[in-house]
Amino acid sequence: MKQAKELLGEYGLRKTKCRLDILDLFLSHQQALAHADIEQVLGDRYDRVTIYRTLYSFKEQGLLHSINDISGAVKFALCQEACSQHQHYDNHIHFSCTQCGQTFCLNEVHIPAMTLPAGYSVHNLHFSAEGICKACNARE
């Protein structure tokens, strides 16, 4: 819980029980989590609207970023770099496993810089890869 409290403080968010519980869930998982994943674990304590609002406040403050996985579902993952409410700097690939359905941030795989034609400006980049994750490959 200490790490969650420190993170909430760094991002200027109040330390409510719901926020601490949801953030602890993200800190204990390596894969991205969908609203439904969080609701499955914490749904007996918090209603779905409270979970939804918490996820989006985390995203707005730059604590989480969203990912559209191969099924079209929106998942969330902790930002690894100094993101803020004005700019996300998650310049990495999102990997969706076709076997287990999990989505992972591959923070060590950076997206190369792009040069766009004059008059264009990028606000968000979305790069994803599909295949079999390390855990599923190890089971084969």
DSSP file (Angstrom, degrees, kcal/mol; ACC not computed):
  #  RESIDUE AA STRUCTURE BP1 BP2  ACC     N-H-->O    O-->H-N    N-H-->O    O-->H-N    TCO  KAPPA ALPHA  PHI   PSI    X-CA   Y-CA   Z-CA
    1    1 A M     >        0   0    0      0, 0.0     4,-2.6     0, 0.0     5,-0.2   0.000 360.0 360.0 360.0 -28.1    0.0    0.0    0.0
    2    2 A K  H  >  +     0   0    0      1,-0.2     4,-2.4     2,-0.2     5,-0.2   0.922 360.0  49.0 -61.2 -44.0    2.9    2.4    0.7
    3    3 A Q  H  > S+     0   0    0      1,-0.2     4,-2.4     2,-0.2    -1,-0.2   0.900 111.3  50.6 -62.7 -39.8    3.9    2.5   -3.0
    4    4 A A  H  > S+     0   0    0      2,-0.2     4,-2.5     1,-0.2    -1,-0.2   0.915 110.1  49.5 -64.0 -43.2    0.3    3.2   -4.0
    5    5 A K  H  X S+     0   0    0     -4,-2.6     4,-2.0     1,-0.2    -2,-0.2   0.910 111.4  49.3 -62.1 -42.5    0.0    6.0   -1.5
    6    6 A E  H  X S+     0   0    0     -4,-2.4     4,-2.4    -5,-0.2    -2,-0.2   0.916 111.1  49.4 -63.5 -43.5    3.3    7.6   -2.7
    7    7 A L  H  X S+     0   0    0     -4,-2.4     4,-1.9     2,-0.2    -2,-0.2   0.919 109.7  50.7 -63.0 -44.2    2.1    7.4   -6.4
    8    8 A L  H  <>S+     0   0    0     -4,-2.5     5,-3.0     1,-0.2    -1,-0.2   0.907 111.5  49.3 -60.7 -40.2   -1.2    9.0   -5.6
    9    9 A G  H ><5S+     0   0    0     -4,-2.0     3,-1.2     1,-0.2    -1,-0.2   0.908 108.3  52.8 -63.5 -42.9    0.6   11.8   -3.8
   10   10 A E  H 3<5S+     0   0    0     -4,-2.4    -1,-0.2     1,-0.3    -2,-0.2   0.838 112.8  44.9 -61.5 -33.5    3.0   12.3   -6.7
   11   11 A Y  T 3<5S-     0   0    0     -4,-1.9    -1,-0.3    -5,-0.2    -2,-0.2   0.325 115.2-114.1 -96.0   7.5    0.1   12.6   -9.1
   12   12 A G  T < 5 +     0   0    0     -3,-1.2     2,-0.4     1,-0.2    -3,-0.2   0.787  67.3 142.7  69.5  28.3   -1.9   14.9   -6.9
   13   13 A L      < -     0   0    0     -5,-3.0    -1,-0.2    -6,-0.2    -2,-0.1  -0.816  55.5-109.0-104.6 142.1   -4.7   12.5   -6.3
   14   14 A R        -     0   0    0     -2,-0.4     2,-1.3     1,-0.1     5,-0.1  -0.336  30.3-119.7 -63.8 148.8   -6.6   12.0   -3.0
   15   15 A K        +     0   0    0      4,-0.1     2,-0.2     3,-0.0    -1,-0.1  -0.602  47.4 164.5 -95.1  74.4   -5.8    8.7   -1.2
   16   16 A T     >  -     0   0    0     -2,-1.3     4,-2.4     1,-0.1     5,-0.2  -0.502  49.6-113.7 -85.9 160.7   -9.2    7.1   -1.1
   17   17 A K  H  > S+     0   0    0      1,-0.2     4,-2.6     2,-0.2     5,-0.2   0.902 116.9  51.5 -60.6 -42.3   -9.6    3.4   -0.3
   18   18 A C  H  > S+     0   0    0      2,-0.2     4,-2.6     1,-0.2     5,-0.2   0.939 110.7  46.9 -61.9 -48.0  -10.9    2.7   -3.8
   19   19 A R  H  > S+     0   0    0      1,-0.2     4,-2.5     2,-0.2     5,-0.2   0.905 113.3  49.1 -62.0 -41.6   -8.0    4.4   -5.5
   20   20 A L  H  X S+     0   0    0     -4,-2.4     4,-2.5     2,-0.2    -1,-0.2   0.922 112.3  48.0 -63.9 -43.7   -5.5    2.6   -3.3
   21   21 A D  H  X S+     0   0    0     -4,-2.6     4,-1.7     2,-0.2    -2,-0.2   0.920 114.4  45.3 -64.5 -43.9   -7.1   -0.8   -3.9
   22   22 A I  H  X S+     0   0    0     -4,-2.6     4,-1.8     2,-0.2    -2,-0.2   0.917 114.2  48.3 -67.2 -42.5   -7.3   -0.3   -7.7
   23   23 A L  H  X S+     0   0    0     -4,-2.5     4,-2.4    -5,-0.2    -2,-0.2   0.896 108.7  54.0 -65.4 -39.6   -3.7    1.1   -7.8
   24   24 A D  H  X S+     0   0    0     -4,-2.5     4,-1.3    -5,-0.2    -1,-0.2   0.873 105.7  54.8 -59.5 -37.0   -2.5   -1.9   -5.7
   25   25 A L  H  < S+     0   0    0     -4,-1.7     4,-0.4     1,-0.2     3,-0.3   0.921 109.6  45.7 -62.6 -44.4   -4.1   -4.2   -8.3
   26   26 A F  H >< S+     0   0    0     -4,-1.8     3,-1.0     1,-0.2    -2,-0.2   0.886 110.5  53.8 -65.4 -38.5   -2.2   -2.6  -11.1
   27   27 A L  H 3< S+     0   0    0     -4,-2.4    -1,-0.2     1,-0.2    -2,-0.2   0.762 109.0  49.5 -68.3 -23.8    1.1   -2.7   -9.1
   28   28 A S  T 3< S+     0   0    0     -4,-1.3     2,-0.4    -3,-0.3    -1,-0.2   0.439 105.0  66.8 -96.1   0.3    0.6   -6.5   -8.5
   29   29 A H    <   -     0   0    0     -3,-1.0     4,-0.1    -4,-0.4     0, 0.0  -0.940  57.9-160.7-121.9 144.0    0.0   -7.4  -12.2
   30   30 A Q  S    S+     0   0    0     -2,-0.4    75,-0.5     2,-0.1     2,-0.2   0.647  74.3  70.4 -93.4 -17.2    2.3   -7.2  -15.1
   31   31 A Q  B    S-A  104   0A   0     73,-0.1    73,-0.2     1,-0.1    -2,-0.1  -0.576  93.3 -92.9 -98.9 163.3   -0.4   -7.2  -17.8
   32   32 A A        -     0   0    0     71,-3.5    71,-0.4    -2,-0.2     2,-0.4  -0.385  40.9-140.9 -68.9 151.0   -2.9   -4.5  -18.7
   33   33 A L  E     -D   76   0B   0     43,-2.8    43,-2.7    69,-0.1     2,-0.2  -0.944   3.8-145.1-121.5 137.4   -6.3   -4.8  -17.0
   34   34 A A  E  >  -D   75   0B   0     -2,-0.4     4,-1.8    41,-0.3     3,-0.4  -0.530  34.4-105.9 -89.4 163.3   -9.8   -4.1  -18.3
   35   35 A H  H  > S+     0   0    0     39,-0.6     4,-2.7     1,-0.2     5,-0.2   0.904 123.5  55.3 -53.2 -42.9  -12.6   -2.6  -16.3
   36   36 A A  H  > S+     0   0    0      1,-0.2     4,-2.1     2,-0.2    -1,-0.2   0.855 103.4  54.4 -62.3 -36.2  -14.1   -6.1  -16.1
   37   37 A D  H  > S+     0   0    0     -3,-0.4     4,-1.3     2,-0.2    -1,-0.2   0.916 112.2  43.6 -62.6 -43.0  -10.9   -7.6  -14.6
   38   38 A I  H  X S+     0   0    0     -4,-1.8     4,-3.4     1,-0.2     5,-0.3   0.896 112.1  52.6 -70.0 -40.8  -10.9   -5.0  -11.9
   39   39 A E  H  X S+     0   0    0     -4,-2.7     4,-2.0     1,-0.2    -1,-0.2   0.855 104.7  56.8 -63.7 -34.7  -14.6   -5.4  -11.3
   40   40 A Q  H  < S+     0   0    0     -4,-2.1    -1,-0.2    -5,-0.2    -2,-0.2   0.880 117.7  33.2 -63.5 -37.8  -14.1   -9.2  -11.0
   41   41 A V  H  < S+     0   0    0     -4,-1.3     3,-0.2    -3,-0.2    -2,-0.2   0.883 136.0  22.2 -85.4 -42.4  -11.6   -8.7   -8.1
   42   42 A L  H >X S+     0   0    0     -4,-3.4     4,-2.1     1,-0.1     3,-2.0   0.350  88.3 105.9-111.4   4.7  -13.0   -5.6   -6.4
   43   43 A G  T 3< S+     0   0    0     -4,-2.0    -1,-0.1    -5,-0.3    -3,-0.1   0.704  75.7  60.5 -62.8 -21.3  -16.7   -5.6   -7.5
   44   44 A D  T 34 S+     0   0    0     -3,-0.2    -1,-0.3     1,-0.1    -2,-0.1   0.676 114.9  35.4 -78.4 -15.0  -17.9   -6.7   -4.1
   45   45 A R  T <4 S+     0   0    0     -3,-2.0     2,-0.4     1,-0.3    -2,-0.2   0.733 123.9  30.8-104.6 -31.1  -16.4   -3.5   -2.6
   46   46 A Y  S  < S-     0   0    0     -4,-2.1    -1,-0.3    -7,-0.1     2,-0.1  -0.977  76.1-121.1-135.4 143.1  -17.0   -0.9   -5.3
   47   47 A D     >  -     0   0    0     -2,-0.4     4,-2.0     1,-0.1     3,-0.2  -0.343  35.0-105.4 -78.6 166.1  -19.7   -0.5   -8.0
   48   48 A R  H  > S+     0   0    0      1,-0.2     4,-2.4     2,-0.2     5,-0.1   0.807 117.8  55.1 -65.2 -30.8  -18.8   -0.3  -11.6
   49   49 A V  H  > S+     0   0    0      2,-0.2     4,-2.8     1,-0.2    -1,-0.2   0.907 107.6  49.5 -68.8 -41.1  -19.3    3.4  -12.0
   50   50 A T  H  > S+     0   0    0      2,-0.2     4,-2.1     1,-0.2    -2,-0.2   0.908 112.8  47.3 -63.6 -41.3  -16.8    4.1   -9.1
   51   51 A I  H  X S+     0   0    0     -4,-2.0     4,-2.5     2,-0.2    -2,-0.2   0.929 112.6  50.1 -64.0 -45.3  -14.3    1.8  -10.8
   52   52 A Y  H  X S+     0   0    0     -4,-2.4     4,-2.3     1,-0.2     5,-0.2   0.938 111.8  46.9 -58.4 -49.6  -14.9    3.5  -14.1
   53   53 A R  H  X S+     0   0    0     -4,-2.8     4,-2.1     1,-0.2    -1,-0.2   0.881 111.6  51.6 -62.4 -38.5  -14.4    7.0  -12.7
   54   54 A T  H  X S+     0   0    0     -4,-2.1     4,-2.3    -5,-0.2    -1,-0.2   0.934 109.3  49.6 -64.7 -45.9  -11.3    6.0  -10.8
   55   55 A L  H  X S+     0   0    0     -4,-2.5     4,-2.1     1,-0.2    -2,-0.2   0.918 113.5  45.9 -59.1 -44.5   -9.7    4.5  -14.0
   56   56 A Y  H  X S+     0   0    0     -4,-2.3     4,-2.6     2,-0.2    -1,-0.2   0.819 110.0  52.5 -73.9 -29.4  -10.4    7.6  -16.0
   57   57 A S  H  X S+     0   0    0     -4,-2.1     4,-1.7    -5,-0.2    -1,-0.2   0.895 110.2  49.9 -69.6 -36.9   -9.2   10.0  -13.3
   58   58 A F  H  X>S+     0   0    0     -4,-2.3     5,-2.6     2,-0.2     6,-1.1   0.908 112.9  47.1 -62.4 -41.6   -5.9    7.9  -13.2
   59   59 A K  H ><5S+     0   0    0     -4,-2.1     3,-1.0     4,-0.2    -2,-0.2   0.926 110.3  51.4 -66.6 -44.5   -5.7    8.2  -17.0
   60   60 A E  H 3<5S+     0   0    0     -4,-2.6    -1,-0.2     1,-0.3    -2,-0.2   0.836 110.7  49.0 -62.0 -33.0   -6.4   12.0  -17.0
   61   61 A Q  H 3<5S-     0   0    0     -4,-1.7    24,-0.4    -5,-0.1    -1,-0.3   0.568 118.6-110.2 -84.7  -8.9   -3.7   12.6  -14.4
   62   62 A G  T <<5S+     0   0    0     -3,-1.0    21,-0.4    -4,-0.6    -3,-0.2   0.618  88.3 114.1  91.6  13.5   -1.2   10.5  -16.4
   63   63 A L  S   <S+     0   0    0     -5,-2.6    16,-2.5    -6,-0.2     2,-0.3   0.829  81.1  25.7 -83.9 -35.0   -0.9    7.6  -14.0
   64   64 A L  E     -E   78   0B   0     -6,-1.1     2,-0.3    14,-0.3    -2,-0.3  -0.878  66.4-154.5-123.0 157.1   -2.5    5.1  -16.4
   65   65 A H  E     -E   77   0B   0     12,-2.5    12,-2.1    -2,-0.3     2,-0.3  -0.943  20.7-122.6-125.5 156.0   -2.7    4.8  -20.2
   66   66 A S  E     -E   76   0B   0     -2,-0.3     2,-0.4    10,-0.2    10,-0.2  -0.686  20.9-167.9-101.7 153.6   -5.3    3.0  -22.2
   67   67 A I  E     -E   75   0B   0      8,-2.8     8,-3.2    -2,-0.3     2,-0.7  -0.999  18.1-141.4-137.7 133.5   -4.8    0.3  -24.8
   68   68 A N  E     -E   74   0B   0     -2,-0.4     6,-0.2     6,-0.2     5,-0.1  -0.891  30.7-154.8 -93.6 115.1   -7.2   -1.2  -27.3
   69   69 A D    >   -     0   0    0      4,-2.5     3,-1.8    -2,-0.7    34,-0.1  -0.154  34.1 -85.4 -84.7-176.5   -6.5   -4.9  -27.3
   70   70 A I  T 3  S+     0   0    0      1,-0.3    -1,-0.1     2,-0.1    60,-0.0   0.729 127.9  54.2 -64.3 -22.4   -7.1   -7.4  -30.1
   71   71 A S  T 3  S-     0   0    0     30,-0.1    -1,-0.3     2,-0.1     3,-0.1   0.557 118.2-110.1 -86.1  -7.7  -10.7   -8.0  -29.0
   72   72 A G  S <  S+     0   0    0     -3,-1.8    -2,-0.1     1,-0.3     2,-0.1   0.364  74.2 137.4  93.4  -4.5  -11.5   -4.3  -29.1
   73   73 A A        -     0   0    0     -5,-0.1    -4,-2.5     1,-0.1     2,-0.5  -0.445  56.4-120.5 -73.9 148.3  -11.7   -4.0  -25.4
   74   74 A V  E     - E   0  68B   0     -6,-0.2   -39,-0.6    -2,-0.1     2,-0.3  -0.799  35.2-179.0 -90.0 126.8  -10.1   -1.1  -23.6
   75   75 A K  E     -DE  34  67B   0     -8,-3.2    -8,-2.8    -2,-0.5     2,-0.3  -0.824  14.4-140.8-120.3 163.3   -7.5   -2.0  -21.1
   76   76 A F  E     -DE  33  66B   0    -43,-2.7   -43,-2.8    -2,-0.3     2,-0.3  -0.936  16.1-179.9-126.8 147.8   -5.3    0.1  -18.8
   77   77 A A  E     - E   0  65B   0    -12,-2.1   -12,-2.5    -2,-0.3     2,-0.1  -0.980  37.1 -93.1-142.6 154.0   -1.7   -0.1  -17.7
   78   78 A L  E     - E   0  64B   0     -2,-0.3     2,-0.3   -14,-0.2   -14,-0.3  -0.404  41.4-116.8 -64.3 138.7    0.5    1.9  -15.5
   79   79 A C        -     0   0    0    -16,-2.5    -1,-0.1     1,-0.1    11,-0.0  -0.614  22.2-161.4 -73.7 137.4    2.5    4.6  -17.2
   80   80 A Q        +     0   0    0     -2,-0.3     2,-0.2     2,-0.1    -1,-0.1   0.667  67.7  49.1 -95.8 -20.1    6.2    3.8  -16.9
   81   81 A E  S    S-     0   0    0      1,-0.0     2,-2.3     0, 0.0     8,-0.1  -0.471 109.1 -68.5-113.0-175.6    7.6    7.3  -17.6
   82   82 A A        +     0   0    0     -2,-0.2     2,-0.1     7,-0.1   -19,-0.1  -0.453  65.2 169.2 -78.1  72.9    6.9   10.7  -16.4
   83   83 A C        -     0   0    0     -2,-2.3     2,-0.3   -21,-0.4     5,-0.2  -0.469  11.4-167.9 -80.3 158.0    3.4   11.2  -17.9
   84   84 A S        -     0   0    0      3,-2.7     3,-0.3    -2,-0.1   -22,-0.2  -0.827  40.6 -94.4-136.4 176.7    1.2   14.1  -16.9
   85   85 A Q  S    S+     0   0    0    -24,-0.4   -23,-0.2    -2,-0.3     3,-0.1   0.706 125.1  47.2 -67.7 -16.8   -2.3   15.1  -17.4
   86   86 A H  S    S+     0   0    0      1,-0.3     2,-0.3   -25,-0.2    -1,-0.2   0.699 121.8  19.3 -96.0 -21.4   -1.3   17.1  -20.5
   87   87 A Q        -     0   0    0     -3,-0.3    -3,-2.7     2,-0.0     2,-0.4  -0.968  57.5-150.6-155.1 131.4    0.8   14.5  -22.2
   88   88 A H        -     0   0    0     -2,-0.3    -5,-0.1    -5,-0.2    -6,-0.1  -0.867   6.6-168.9 -98.5 137.5    1.4   10.7  -22.2
   89   89 A Y        +     0   0    0     -2,-0.4     2,-1.9    -8,-0.1    -7,-0.1  -0.202  34.7 139.8-116.9  39.3    4.9    9.5  -23.1
   90   90 A D        +     0   0    0      1,-0.1     2,-1.6    35,-0.1    35,-0.1  -0.546  19.9 168.5 -87.2  76.3    4.1    5.8  -23.5
   91   91 A N        +     0   0    0     -2,-1.9    20,-1.0    16,-0.1     2,-0.3  -0.504  38.9  97.6 -91.1  65.5    6.3    5.3  -26.5
   92   92 A H  E    S-B  110   0A   0     -2,-1.6    35,-0.5    18,-0.2     2,-0.3  -0.904  74.4 -93.2-145.7 171.5    6.3    1.5  -26.5
   93   93 A I  E     -B  106   0A   0     16,-1.1    13,-3.0    13,-0.9     2,-0.5  -0.669  26.3-141.6 -91.1 143.1    4.6   -1.4  -28.2
   94   94 A H  E     -Bc 105 128A   0     33,-2.1    35,-2.7    -2,-0.3     2,-0.5  -0.918  17.6-154.9-102.6 128.9    1.5   -3.1  -26.7
   95   95 A F  E     -Bc 104 129A   0      9,-3.1     9,-2.9    -2,-0.5     2,-0.5  -0.914   5.7-163.6-112.0 123.7    1.6   -6.9  -27.1
   96   96 A S  E     -Bc 103 130A   0     33,-3.0    35,-1.8    -2,-0.5     2,-0.5  -0.925  15.7-138.4-108.1 124.3   -1.6   -9.0  -27.2
   97   97 A C  E  >  - c   0 131A   0      5,-2.8     4,-1.3    -2,-0.5    35,-0.2  -0.687   4.2-156.8 -83.9 126.2   -1.3  -12.7  -26.7
   98   98 A T  T  4 S+     0   0    0     33,-3.1    34,-0.2    -2,-0.5    -1,-0.1   0.600  90.5  48.0 -78.0 -11.0   -3.5  -14.7  -29.0
   99   99 A Q  T  4 S+     0   0    0     32,-0.5    -1,-0.1     3,-0.1    33,-0.1   0.908 125.7  19.1 -92.8 -54.1   -3.5  -17.7  -26.6
  100  100 A C  T  4 S-     0   0    0      2,-0.1    -2,-0.1     0, 0.0     3,-0.1   0.616  93.7-129.1 -95.8 -13.6   -4.1  -16.3  -23.1
  101  101 A G     <  +     0   0    0     -4,-1.3   -30,-0.1     1,-0.3     2,-0.1   0.496  58.6 140.5  81.0   2.7   -5.7  -13.0  -24.2
  102  102 A Q        -     0   0    0     -6,-0.1    -5,-2.8   -33,-0.0     2,-0.4  -0.444  42.2-144.6 -78.8 153.9   -3.5  -10.9  -21.9
  103  103 A T  E     - B   0  96A   0    -71,-0.4   -71,-3.5    -7,-0.2     2,-0.3  -0.978  17.6-171.2-120.9 133.3   -2.1   -7.5  -23.1
  104  104 A F  E     -AB  31  95A   0     -9,-2.9    -9,-3.1    -2,-0.4     2,-0.6  -0.917  23.9-127.6-125.6 147.4    1.4   -6.4  -22.0
  105  105 A C  E     - B   0  94A   0    -75,-0.5     2,-1.2    -2,-0.3   -11,-0.2  -0.852  16.1-155.1 -89.2 123.4    3.4   -3.2  -22.3
  106  106 A L  E >   + B   0  93A   0    -13,-3.0     3,-1.7    -2,-0.6   -13,-0.9  -0.704  20.4 173.2 -98.1  81.1    6.7   -3.9  -23.9
  107  107 A N  E 3  S+     0   0A   0     -2,-1.2    -1,-0.2     1,-0.3   -16,-0.1   0.738  72.4  60.3 -64.3 -24.2    8.5   -0.9  -22.4
  108  108 A E  E 3  S+     0   0A   0     -3,-0.2     2,-0.8     1,-0.1    -1,-0.3   0.594  91.3  75.5 -81.3  -9.5   11.9   -2.0  -23.7
  109  109 A V  E <  S-     0   0A   0     -3,-1.7   -16,-1.1   -16,-0.2     2,-0.2  -0.871  74.1-164.1-104.7 102.2   10.7   -1.9  -27.3
  110  110 A H  E     - B   0  92A   0     -2,-0.8   -18,-0.2   -18,-0.2    -2,-0.1  -0.579  19.7-120.9 -90.5 148.7   10.5    1.8  -28.3
  111  111 A I        -     0   0    0    -20,-1.0     3,-0.1    -2,-0.2    -1,-0.0  -0.728  35.6-116.6 -84.2 129.4    8.8    3.2  -31.2
  112  112 A P        -     0   0    0      0, 0.0    -1,-0.1     0, 0.0     2,-0.0  -0.280  35.7 -93.0 -66.6 154.3   11.2    5.1  -33.5
  113  113 A A        -     0   0    0      1,-0.1     2,-0.4     2,-0.0     0, 0.0  -0.344  41.6-145.8 -64.5 145.7   10.7    8.8  -34.1
  114  114 A M        -     0   0    0     -3,-0.1     2,-0.6    -2,-0.0    -1,-0.1  -0.901   6.6-147.4-117.0 145.2    8.6    9.8  -37.1
  115  115 A T        -     0   0    0     -2,-0.4    -2,-0.0     0, 0.0     0, 0.0  -0.956  21.7-164.1-110.4 117.6    8.9   12.7  -39.4
  116  116 A L        -     0   0    0     -2,-0.6     3,-0.1     4,-0.1     4,-0.0  -0.634  27.8 -93.4 -98.6 157.3    5.6   13.9  -40.6
  117  117 A P    >   -     0   0    0      0, 0.0     3,-1.7     0, 0.0    -1,-0.1  -0.251  60.4 -76.1 -62.1 157.1    4.9   16.2  -43.6
  118  118 A A  T 3  S+     0   0    0      1,-0.2     3,-0.1     3,-0.0     0, 0.0  -0.246 118.9  31.5 -55.2 139.2    4.5   19.9  -42.8
  119  119 A G  T 3  S+     0   0    0      1,-0.3     2,-0.3    -3,-0.1    -1,-0.2   0.291  95.0 106.3  95.4  -9.4    1.2   20.8  -41.2
  120  120 A Y    <   -     0   0    0     -3,-1.7     2,-0.4    -4,-0.0    -1,-0.3  -0.795  43.8-175.3-102.7 145.1    0.7   17.5  -39.4
  121  121 A S        -     0   0    0     -2,-0.3     2,-0.4    -3,-0.1    -3,-0.0  -0.997  18.2-135.4-139.3 139.0    1.0   17.0  -35.6
  122  122 A V        +     0   0    0     -2,-0.4     3,-0.1     1,-0.1    -6,-0.0  -0.754  24.0 170.4 -94.9 133.4    0.8   13.8  -33.6
  123  123 A H  S    S+     0   0    0     -2,-0.4     2,-0.3     1,-0.4    -1,-0.1   0.704  72.0  10.5-107.1 -34.3   -1.2   13.7  -30.4
  124  124 A N        -     0   0    0      2,-0.0    -1,-0.4     0, 0.0     2,-0.4  -0.997  58.5-155.7-145.6 145.5   -1.1    9.9  -29.8
  125  125 A L        -     0   0    0     -2,-0.3     2,-0.5    -3,-0.1   -35,-0.1  -0.972   8.1-168.1-118.4 138.8    0.6    6.9  -31.2
  126  126 A H        +     0   0    0     -2,-0.4     2,-0.5   -35,-0.1   -33,-0.1  -0.931  12.7 168.1-129.7 108.2   -0.8    3.4  -31.0
  127  127 A F        +     0   0    0     -2,-0.5   -33,-2.1   -35,-0.5     2,-0.3  -0.979   7.6 170.8-121.0 130.3    1.4    0.5  -31.9
  128  128 A S  E     -c   94   0A   0     -2,-0.5     2,-0.3   -35,-0.2   -33,-0.2  -0.957  16.4-160.8-138.3 157.3    0.5   -3.0  -31.1
  129  129 A A  E     -c   95   0A   0    -35,-2.7   -33,-3.0    -2,-0.3     2,-0.4  -0.969   8.2-151.5-133.8 149.5    1.7   -6.5  -31.9
  130  130 A E  E     +c   96   0A   0     -2,-0.3     2,-0.3   -35,-0.2   -33,-0.2  -0.914  42.3  91.1-120.6 149.5   -0.1   -9.9  -31.7
  131  131 A G  E    S-c   97   0A   0    -35,-1.8   -33,-3.1    -2,-0.4     2,-0.5  -0.976  76.1 -39.0 165.2-151.1    1.4  -13.3  -31.0
  132  132 A I        -     0   0    0     -2,-0.3   -35,-0.1   -35,-0.2    -2,-0.0  -0.925  56.2-131.1-111.3 128.1    2.2  -15.6  -28.2
  133  133 A C     >  -     0   0    0     -2,-0.5     4,-2.5     1,-0.1     5,-0.2  -0.136  27.5-101.0 -73.4 169.8    3.5  -14.2  -24.9
  134  134 A K  H  > S+     0   0    0      1,-0.2     4,-1.9     2,-0.2     5,-0.1   0.884 120.8  50.6 -58.6 -43.5    6.6  -15.4  -23.0
  135  135 A A  H  > S+     0   0    0      2,-0.2     4,-1.0     1,-0.2    -1,-0.2   0.909 112.6  45.3 -65.8 -42.6    4.5  -17.4  -20.5
  136  136 A C  H  > S+     0   0    0      1,-0.2     4,-0.8     2,-0.2     3,-0.4   0.883 111.6  52.9 -68.9 -37.9    2.4  -19.2  -23.1
  137  137 A N  H >< S+     0   0    0     -4,-2.5     3,-0.6     1,-0.2    -1,-0.2   0.863 105.9  54.6 -62.9 -35.5    5.6  -20.0  -25.2
  138  138 A A  H 3< S+     0   0    0     -4,-1.9    -1,-0.2     1,-0.2    -2,-0.2   0.783 103.4  56.3 -69.7 -26.1    7.2  -21.5  -22.1
  139  139 A R  H 3<        0   0    0     -4,-1.0    -1,-0.2    -3,-0.4    -2,-0.2   0.704 360.0 360.0 -77.7 -19.8    4.2  -23.9  -21.6
  140  140 A E    <<        0   0    0     -4,-0.8    -1,-0.2    -3,-0.6    -2,-0.2   0.492 360.0 360.0 -78.5 360.0    4.5  -25.3  -25.1
